Amino acid sequence: MEYKITTHNEEETMELAENFESEKFPNMIICLQGDLGSGKTIFTKGIAKAIGIDENITSPTFNIIKEYDGELPLYHMDLYRLEEVTTDIGIEDYFTKNGVVVIEWADIIKDKLPEERLDINIKIVNDEVRILYITPHGKQYEDLCEAVL
């Protein structure tokens, strides 16, 4: 099942992310897809806020992975620059580190993603409005969507 949610500004996008995070669990995987400027990092900021992370969340484009300490660890990945990387850099190791993993540009490693995860594709409507297409994979993520949406 796919859910379709419209947000009308950055605050609503962050609030939606905070709602998902209210139902967090260890090894939660959230895969974000969308054009540049669609709100992937804004969504991640909402997750970070909900798990008590006060640091400024920025896209880890040049770092690939940033780690933050909160109620659960947050592993924020941006794979935008990985299209040409063919070696294993250990991304899969994060899937079982008992934290929350948020992956921007997750389609780049589609074949390495766990079967159970939450996919969110963000479409730009205009400067403020976004449509989020949310697809849960696995019972735990289906239950998560039922609780939040």
C-alpha positions as a Markdown table, in Angstrom:
| # | Residue | x | y | z |
|---|---|---|---|---|
| 1 | Met | 0.0 | 0.0 | 0.0 |
| 2 | Glu | 1.2 | 3.5 | -0.8 |
| 3 | Tyr | 0.2 | 6.6 | 1.2 |
| 4 | Lys | 0.1 | 10.1 | -0.3 |
| 5 | Ile | 0.5 | 13.0 | 2.1 |
| 6 | Thr | 0.7 | 16.7 | 1.1 |
| 7 | Thr | 2.7 | 19.1 | 3.2 |
| 8 | His | 2.3 | 22.9 | 2.7 |
| 9 | Asn | 5.5 | 24.1 | 4.2 |
| 10 | Glu | 8.8 | 22.9 | 5.9 |
| 11 | Glu | 7.1 | 22.9 | 9.3 |
| 12 | Glu | 4.5 | 20.4 | 8.2 |
| 13 | Thr | 7.2 | 18.2 | 6.6 |
| 14 | Met | 9.1 | 18.2 | 9.9 |
| 15 | Glu | 6.0 | 17.5 | 11.9 |
| 16 | Leu | 5.2 | 14.5 | 9.7 |
| 17 | Ala | 8.8 | 13.2 | 10.3 |
| 18 | Glu | 8.4 | 13.8 | 14.1 |
| 19 | Asn | 5.2 | 11.8 | 14.0 |
| 20 | Phe | 7.0 | 8.8 | 12.4 |
| 21 | Glu | 9.8 | 9.2 | 15.0 |
| 22 | Ser | 7.3 | 9.0 | 17.8 |
| 23 | Glu | 6.8 | 5.3 | 16.9 |
| 24 | Lys | 10.6 | 4.7 | 16.4 |
| 25 | Phe | 12.3 | 1.4 | 16.9 |
| 26 | Pro | 15.9 | 0.1 | 16.8 |
| 27 | Asn | 17.1 | -0.6 | 13.2 |
| 28 | Met | 14.5 | 1.6 | 11.7 |
| 29 | Ile | 15.4 | 2.3 | 8.0 |
| 30 | Ile | 13.9 | 5.3 | 6.2 |
| 31 | Cys | 14.8 | 5.7 | 2.5 |
| 32 | Leu | 14.3 | 9.2 | 1.0 |
| 33 | Gln | 14.1 | 9.9 | -2.6 |
| 34 | Gly | 13.4 | 13.2 | -4.4 |
| 35 | Asp | 14.9 | 16.0 | -6.5 |
| 36 | Leu | 17.4 | 18.4 | -5.1 |
| 37 | Gly | 15.6 | 20.8 | -2.7 |
| 38 | Ser | 12.6 | 18.6 | -2.3 |
| 39 | Gly | 12.9 | 18.4 | 1.5 |
| 40 | Lys | 14.8 | 15.2 | 2.3 |
| 41 | Thr | 17.1 | 17.0 | 4.8 |
| 42 | Ile | 14.1 | 18.9 | 6.2 |
| 43 | Phe | 12.4 | 15.5 | 6.9 |
| 44 | Thr | 15.6 | 14.3 | 8.5 |
| 45 | Lys | 15.7 | 17.4 | 10.8 |
| 46 | Gly | 12.2 | 16.5 | 12.0 |
| 47 | Ile | 13.4 | 13.0 | 12.9 |
| 48 | Ala | 16.4 | 14.3 | 14.7 |
| 49 | Lys | 14.4 | 16.8 | 16.7 |
| 50 | Ala | 12.0 | 14.0 | 17.8 |
| 51 | Ile | 14.8 | 11.9 | 19.2 |
| 52 | Gly | 16.3 | 14.7 | 21.1 |
| 53 | Ile | 19.2 | 15.8 | 18.8 |
| 54 | Asp | 19.9 | 19.5 | 19.2 |
| 55 | Glu | 22.7 | 19.6 | 16.7 |
| 56 | Asn | 22.2 | 21.4 | 13.3 |
| 57 | Ile | 21.4 | 18.7 | 10.8 |
| 58 | Thr | 22.9 | 19.3 | 7.4 |
| 59 | Ser | 23.1 | 17.0 | 4.4 |
| 60 | Pro | 26.1 | 14.8 | 4.6 |
| 61 | Thr | 26.8 | 15.0 | 0.9 |
| 62 | Phe | 30.6 | 15.2 | 1.2 |
| 63 | Asn | 30.8 | 13.0 | 4.3 |
| 64 | Ile | 28.4 | 10.3 | 3.1 |
| 65 | Ile | 27.4 | 9.5 | 6.7 |
| 66 | Lys | 26.9 | 11.6 | 9.7 |
| 67 | Glu | 26.2 | 10.1 | 13.1 |
| 68 | Tyr | 24.2 | 11.8 | 15.9 |
| 69 | Asp | 23.5 | 10.8 | 19.5 |
| 70 | Gly | 19.9 | 11.0 | 20.7 |
| 71 | Glu | 17.4 | 8.6 | 22.3 |
| 72 | Leu | 18.5 | 6.3 | 19.6 |
| 73 | Pro | 21.6 | 7.0 | 17.4 |
| 74 | Leu | 20.7 | 8.7 | 14.1 |
| 75 | Tyr | 22.7 | 7.6 | 11.1 |
| 76 | His | 22.1 | 10.2 | 8.3 |
| 77 | Met | 23.4 | 9.2 | 4.9 |
| 78 | Asp | 23.5 | 11.1 | 1.6 |
| 79 | Leu | 24.4 | 8.9 | -1.3 |
| 80 | Tyr | 24.1 | 11.5 | -4.0 |
| 81 | Arg | 27.8 | 11.4 | -4.8 |
| 82 | Leu | 28.1 | 7.6 | -4.7 |
| 83 | Glu | 26.9 | 6.8 | -8.2 |
| 84 | Glu | 30.5 | 6.2 | -9.3 |
| 85 | Val | 31.6 | 4.3 | -6.2 |
| 86 | Thr | 31.8 | 0.5 | -6.8 |
| 87 | Thr | 33.6 | -0.6 | -3.7 |
| 88 | Asp | 31.8 | -1.6 | -0.5 |
| 89 | Ile | 32.0 | 1.3 | 2.1 |
| 90 | Gly | 30.1 | -0.5 | 4.8 |
| 91 | Ile | 26.7 | 1.1 | 4.5 |
| 92 | Glu | 24.9 | -2.1 | 5.3 |
| 93 | Asp | 26.6 | -2.3 | 8.7 |
| 94 | Tyr | 24.5 | 0.6 | 9.9 |
| 95 | Phe | 21.3 | -1.3 | 9.3 |
| 96 | Thr | 21.8 | -3.4 | 12.4 |
| 97 | Lys | 23.5 | -0.8 | 14.8 |
| 98 | Asn | 20.3 | -0.3 | 16.8 |
| 99 | Gly | 19.7 | 3.2 | 15.6 |
| 100 | Val | 17.6 | 5.0 | 13.1 |
| 101 | Val | 19.0 | 5.1 | 9.6 |
| 102 | Val | 17.9 | 7.8 | 7.2 |
| 103 | Ile | 19.2 | 7.5 | 3.6 |
| 104 | Glu | 18.9 | 10.3 | 1.1 |
| 105 | Trp | 19.1 | 9.2 | -2.5 |
| 106 | Ala | 18.5 | 5.6 | -1.4 |
| 107 | Asp | 17.7 | 4.4 | -4.9 |
| 108 | Ile | 21.5 | 4.5 | -5.6 |
| 109 | Ile | 21.9 | 1.4 | -3.4 |
| 110 | Lys | 18.6 | -0.2 | -4.1 |
| 111 | Asp | 20.1 | -3.7 | -4.4 |
| 112 | Lys | 21.7 | -3.3 | -0.9 |
| 113 | Leu | 18.7 | -2.0 | 1.0 |
| 114 | Pro | 17.0 | -4.3 | 3.5 |
| 115 | Glu | 13.6 | -5.8 | 2.4 |
| 116 | Glu | 11.9 | -4.2 | 5.4 |
| 117 | Arg | 12.1 | -0.5 | 5.3 |
| 118 | Leu | 10.1 | 2.7 | 4.8 |
| 119 | Asp | 10.4 | 4.4 | 1.4 |
| 120 | Ile | 9.4 | 8.0 | 1.0 |
| 121 | Asn | 9.5 | 9.7 | -2.4 |
| 122 | Ile | 9.1 | 13.5 | -2.1 |
| 123 | Lys | 7.7 | 15.4 | -5.1 |
| 124 | Ile | 8.0 | 19.2 | -5.4 |
| 125 | Val | 4.7 | 20.9 | -6.3 |
| 126 | Asn | 5.9 | 24.5 | -5.8 |
| 127 | Asp | 8.2 | 26.5 | -3.5 |
| 128 | Glu | 6.4 | 25.3 | -0.3 |
| 129 | Val | 4.1 | 22.4 | -1.2 |
| 130 | Arg | 5.4 | 18.8 | -1.3 |
| 131 | Ile | 3.7 | 15.5 | -1.9 |
| 132 | Leu | 5.2 | 12.6 | 0.0 |
| 133 | Tyr | 4.5 | 9.1 | -1.4 |
| 134 | Ile | 5.1 | 6.7 | 1.5 |
| 135 | Thr | 5.5 | 3.0 | 1.0 |
| 136 | Pro | 6.0 | 0.6 | 3.9 |
| 137 | His | 7.9 | -2.7 | 3.3 |
| 138 | Gly | 7.2 | -5.3 | 6.0 |
| 139 | Lys | 4.7 | -5.6 | 8.8 |
| 140 | Gln | 6.6 | -3.4 | 11.3 |
| 141 | Tyr | 6.6 | -0.5 | 8.7 |
| 142 | Glu | 2.9 | -1.1 | 7.8 |
| 143 | Asp | 2.0 | -0.9 | 11.5 |
| 144 | Leu | 4.1 | 2.3 | 11.7 |
| 145 | Cys | 2.2 | 3.9 | 8.9 |
| 146 | Glu | -1.2 | 2.8 | 10.4 |
| 147 | Ala | -0.2 | 4.4 | 13.7 |
| 148 | Val | 1.0 | 7.7 | 12.1 |
| 149 | Leu | -1.0 | 8.3 | 9.0 |
